[in-house]
């Protein structure tokens, strides 16, 4: 436990309940995951996710200058370091000038404002859980700070190559794959299974992040001034990176979106291997990770079919009916069923396939 933790009151049931409510507001997809986990894993993952969401909100903000973003991220990292005296309250004080007024505050910024509450709840968890979660969260934060500093002269991220894209995705999501794996491999686990999990955990995270990047091209640029589509791929298509959402380049940018989605597909097999290998202990369930995996499969289907929607801002997403059908079908399912569902969803919306079967 960090040395400044004793200066704050211990976490309460109200704090834990607040964290669960907060996840519902900041991520619909991750909320589904938390909802189908059992305790104690549900709370472990909920709190771990919020710890990651705080720096993600800072990094995504287009209203904070890059140098200040990096400073805030480094300060947050110091507050997470159990060997550092930096208090989480110092991070909040530094972030306060950038917080929207309470009445206009989004769920994401509300979590930033309540960072002390999140960390207090985290520090009430068992020591082995904290030791599993802290290193990958700190690696995520440090990676985000590094990227912000790398592109401080452009005012937003400008990914240059496939290799750099994968590097960014590792810090943003591969680290989360390692966080999950750290939690589920506590205790006895055979060496071969342990090795296979860590060999595929990052690919699971990269898959989900690449899908987000491909589907959010318009919002990432127009709202956050970030371009994650690699400059070298855009150049191949004849699109200047600063004109990624320009109407005259819609078809060409759409081809790069499709290329990114196709690249994401290359991680599907390893991601599925991860899901088929992950231990179901401490309340972990196959459904929890099968949901984002299969929703990614469905989103990739739509991206390949309609990549231009990611460019225009129309949006690429799967329907609520398909989400509900996937969640319902995954409860109590097996790894074999997961493979079958992946094949169906890659071809058509799952709820339509099951209706046709019925």
C-alpha positions in Angstrom: 0.0 0.0 0.0 1.3 3.5 -0.8 2.6 5.5 2.1 0.0 8.3 1.6 -3.0 5.8 1.7 -3.2 5.9 5.5 -3.9 9.7 5.4 -7.3 9.0 3.8 -10.3 7.2 5.3 -10.6 3.6 4.2 -12.8 2.5 1.4 -16.4 1.8 2.1 -19.2 -0.2 0.5 -20.5 3.1 -0.8 -17.1 3.6 -2.6 -17.2 0.2 -4.2 -20.8 0.7 -5.3 -19.9 4.1 -6.7 -17.1 2.5 -8.8 -19.6 -0.1 -10.2 -22.0 2.7 -11.1 -19.2 4.7 -12.7 -18.3 1.9 -15.1 -21.8 1.8 -16.3 -21.5 5.5 -17.3 -18.1 5.4 -19.0 -18.2 2.3 -21.1 -21.3 0.3 -22.2 -19.1 -2.6 -23.5 -17.0 -2.8 -20.4 -20.0 -2.5 -18.2 -21.4 -5.7 -19.9 -18.1 -7.4 -19.0 -18.2 -6.4 -15.4 -21.9 -7.4 -15.1 -21.2 -11.0 -16.2 -18.2 -11.5 -13.9 -18.9 -12.9 -10.5 -17.3 -11.6 -7.3 -14.6 -10.9 -6.4 -13.3 -10.6 -10.0 -16.1 -8.3 -10.9 -14.8 -5.7 -8.5 -11.2 -6.3 -9.3 -11.8 -5.7 -13.0 -14.2 -2.8 -12.4 -11.7 -0.9 -10.3 -8.7 -1.8 -12.5 -10.6 -0.5 -15.5 -11.4 2.8 -13.8 -7.7 3.2 -12.9 -7.0 3.0 -16.6 -9.9 5.2 -17.7 -8.6 8.2 -15.7 -5.3 8.6 -17.8 -7.2 7.7 -21.0 -9.5 10.7 -20.4 -6.5 13.0 -19.9 -4.8 11.7 -23.0 -8.0 12.1 -25.2 -8.6 15.7 -24.1 -8.1 18.2 -26.9 -8.4 21.1 -24.5 -5.3 20.3 -22.5 -1.9 21.3 -24.0 0.4 18.3 -24.7 3.0 19.3 -22.2 0.3 19.6 -19.5 -1.2 16.3 -20.5 2.2 14.6 -20.1 2.7 16.3 -16.7 -0.7 15.1 -15.5 0.0 11.6 -16.7 3.4 11.5 -15.0 1.9 12.8 -11.8 -0.8 10.2 -11.9 1.8 7.5 -12.4 3.7 8.8 -9.4 0.6 8.5 -7.3 0.2 4.9 -8.3 3.8 4.1 -7.4 3.8 2.4 -4.0 7.3 3.7 -3.4 6.5 7.3 -4.1 5.1 9.8 -1.6 3.0 11.6 -4.3 -0.6 11.7 -3.2 -3.5 11.2 -5.6 -4.9 14.5 -4.3 -1.9 16.2 -5.9 -3.0 14.8 -9.3 -6.6 16.0 -8.8 -5.4 19.5 -7.8 -3.3 19.7 -10.9 -6.2 18.4 -13.1 -8.8 20.6 -11.5 -8.3 23.6 -13.9 -9.1 21.3 -16.8 -12.3 19.8 -15.2 -15.5 20.9 -16.8 -18.0 22.5 -14.4 -19.8 19.9 -12.4 -23.1 20.5 -14.2 -21.5 19.9 -17.6 -19.1 17.1 -16.6 -19.2 13.9 -18.5 -19.0 10.5 -16.8 -15.4 10.2 -17.8 -14.4 13.5 -16.2 -16.5 12.7 -13.1 -14.2 9.6 -12.7 -11.1 11.9 -13.0 -12.5 14.2 -10.4 -13.1 11.2 -8.1 -9.7 9.7 -8.6 -9.0 9.7 -4.9 -12.1 7.6 -4.3 -11.1 5.1 -7.0 -7.6 4.8 -5.6 -8.9 4.5 -2.1 -11.2 1.6 -3.2 -8.3 0.0 -5.0 -6.0 0.2 -2.0 -8.6 -1.7 0.1 -8.2 -4.8 -2.2 -5.9 -7.7 -1.2 -2.2 -7.2 -1.6 -1.8 -9.8 -4.3 -4.6 -8.1 -6.4 -2.9 -4.7 -6.1 0.4 -6.2 -7.1 -1.2 -7.8 -10.1 -2.9 -4.6 -11.3 -0.4 -1.8 -10.5 2.4 -2.7 -13.0 0.3 -2.9 -16.2 -1.7 0.2 -15.2 1.5 2.2 -14.7 2.9 0.8 -18.0 -0.3 2.1 -19.7 0.1 5.5 -18.1 3.8 5.8 -19.0 3.1 4.7 -22.6 0.4 7.3 -23.0 2.7 10.0 -21.6 5.5 9.0 -24.0 3.2 9.2 -27.0 1.8 12.6 -25.9 5.4 13.9 -25.6 6.4 12.3 -28.9 3.7 14.3 -30.7 3.6 17.4 -28.6 4.6 19.6 -31.6 1.5 18.5 -33.5 -1.1 19.0 -30.8 -2.4 15.5 -31.2 -1.2 12.0 -32.0 -0.1 11.3 -35.6 0.7 7.6 -35.9 3.2 7.1 -38.7 3.5 3.3 -39.4 2.0 -0.1 -38.7 4.7 -0.8 -36.1 4.0 2.5 -34.3 0.2 1.7 -34.4 0.8 -1.6 -32.7 3.1 0.0 -30.2 0.4 2.5 -29.3 -2.2 -0.3 -29.1 0.0 -2.2 -26.8 0.2 0.6 -24.3 -3.5 1.5 -24.6 -4.9 -2.1 -24.5 -2.2 -4.8 -24.5 -1.3 -3.7 -21.0 -5.0 -4.3 -20.0 -4.7 -7.8 -21.4 -1.7 -8.3 -19.1 -3.7 -6.8 -16.2 -6.4 -9.4 -16.7 -3.8 -12.2 -17.0 -2.0 -11.1 -13.9 -5.3 -11.4 -12.0 -6.4 -14.8 -13.3 -2.9 -16.4 -12.9 -2.5 -15.7 -9.2 -1.9 -18.9 -7.4 -1.0 -22.3 -9.0 -1.2 -22.6 -12.7 0.8 -24.9 -14.9 3.8 -23.4 -16.8 2.5 -24.2 -20.3 -0.8 -22.6 -19.7 0.8 -19.6 -18.0 3.1 -19.1 -21.1 0.3 -19.4 -23.6 -1.8 -16.9 -21.7 0.9 -14.3 -21.7 1.8 -15.1 -25.4 -1.8 -14.2 -26.4 -3.0 -11.6 -23.8 -1.5 -8.7 -25.7 -3.1 -9.8 -29.0 -6.5 -9.9 -27.3 -6.0 -6.3 -26.2 -4.6 -5.2 -29.6 -7.6 -6.7 -31.4 -10.0 -4.6 -29.3 -8.0 -1.4 -29.7 -7.6 -1.8 -33.4 -11.3 -2.2 -33.8 -11.9 1.0 -31.8 -9.3 2.9 -33.9 -10.9 1.7 -37.2 -14.4 2.6 -36.2 -13.7 6.0 -34.5 -11.7 7.7 -37.2 -14.0 10.7 -37.5 -14.4 11.4 -33.7 -10.8 10.8 -32.9 -9.8 13.5 -35.4 -12.6 16.0 -35.1 -13.1 15.8 -31.3 -9.6 14.8 -30.1 -7.2 15.9 -32.9 -5.7 12.4 -33.0 -5.0 10.4 -36.2 -4.3 6.7 -35.5 -4.5 5.5 -39.1 -0.8 5.2 -40.0 0.5 8.0 -42.2 2.2 5.4 -44.5 -1.1 3.7 -45.1 -2.9 7.0 -45.8 0.0 8.0 -48.1 -0.5 4.8 -50.1 -4.1 5.8 -50.5 -3.2 9.4 -51.5 -4.6 11.0 -48.3 -2.7 13.7 -46.3 -3.0 12.8 -42.7 -4.3 16.3 -41.8 -7.2 15.7 -44.3 -8.2 12.3 -43.0 -11.9 13.2 -42.7 -12.1 15.6 -45.7 -15.1 14.7 -47.9 -12.9 14.6 -51.0 -10.9 11.8 -49.6 -13.8 9.8 -48.2 -13.4 6.8 -50.4 -9.6 6.7 -50.0 -9.7 7.0 -46.3 -12.4 4.3 -46.2 -10.0 2.0 -47.9 -7.5 2.6 -45.1 -10.2 1.9 -42.5 -10.8 -1.4 -44.3 -7.1 -2.1 -44.3 -7.0 -1.4 -40.5 -9.9 -3.7 -39.9 -8.3 -6.4 -42.0 -5.1 -6.0 -39.9 -7.2 -6.3 -36.7 -8.6 -9.6 -38.0 -5.1 -11.1 -37.9 -5.3 -11.0 -34.1 -8.6 -12.9 -33.9 -7.1 -16.4 -33.7 -4.7 -15.5 -30.8 -7.5 -13.6 -29.0 -9.7 -16.7 -29.2 -6.9 -18.9 -28.0 -6.6 -16.6 -25.0 -10.3 -16.9 -24.2 -10.1 -20.7 -24.5 -7.1 -20.8 -22.1 -8.0 -18.2 -19.5 -8.7 -19.8 -16.0 -12.3 -19.4 -14.7 -11.4 -18.6 -11.1 -12.2 -16.0 -8.5 -15.4 -15.2 -10.3 -13.9 -15.0 -13.8 -16.2 -16.2 -16.6 -15.8 -17.0 -20.2 -18.8 -14.7 -21.0 -17.0 -11.6 -19.6 -14.3 -11.7 -22.2 -16.3 -13.5 -24.9 -18.6 -10.5 -25.1 -16.0 -7.9 -26.2 -14.4 -10.5 -28.4 -17.6 -11.3 -30.3 -18.8 -7.7 -30.4 -15.4 -6.9 -32.0 -16.0 -9.7 -34.6 -19.4 -8.1 -35.4 -17.9 -4.6 -35.6 -15.2 -5.8 -38.0 -18.0 -7.3 -40.2 -19.7 -3.9 -40.4 -16.4 -2.1 -40.9 -15.4 -4.2 -43.8 -18.8 -3.8 -45.4 -19.2 0.0 -44.7 -15.8 1.6 -43.9 -16.9 5.0 -45.1 -19.2 5.3 -42.0 -16.1 5.6 -39.8 -14.9 8.5 -41.9 -18.2 10.5 -42.2 -19.1 10.3 -38.5 -22.2 8.3 -39.3 -20.8 5.6 -37.1 -20.0 1.9 -37.3 -21.6 -0.2 -34.7 -23.7 -3.3 -34.2 -27.3 -3.1 -33.1 -28.6 -3.4 -29.6 -30.6 -6.5 -30.7 -27.3 -8.2 -31.7 -25.6 -7.2 -28.5 -28.5 -8.6 -26.4 -28.5 -11.8 -28.4 -24.7 -12.3 -27.9 -24.9 -11.6 -24.2 -27.8 -14.0 -23.7 -26.1 -16.8 -25.8 -22.8 -16.4 -24.0 -24.1 -17.0 -20.4 -23.0 -20.4 -19.4 -21.5 -21.2 -22.7 -18.4 -23.2 -23.6 -15.2 -22.5 -25.6 -16.6 -24.6 -28.4 -19.7 -22.5 -28.6 -17.5 -19.4 -28.7 -15.9 -20.6 -31.9 -19.2 -21.4 -33.5 -20.6 -18.0 -32.6 -17.5 -16.2 -34.0 -18.1 -17.9 -37.3 -21.8 -17.0 -37.4 -21.2 -13.4 -36.4 -18.5 -12.9 -39.0 -21.1 -13.5 -41.6 -24.3 -11.8 -40.3 -25.8 -10.2 -37.3 -26.2 -12.9 -34.6 -29.8 -12.2 -33.7 -30.8 -12.6 -37.3 -28.9 -15.9 -37.6 -30.6 -17.3 -34.5 -34.0 -16.1 -35.7 -33.5 -17.8 -39.0 -32.4 -21.0 -37.2 -35.5 -20.9 -35.0 
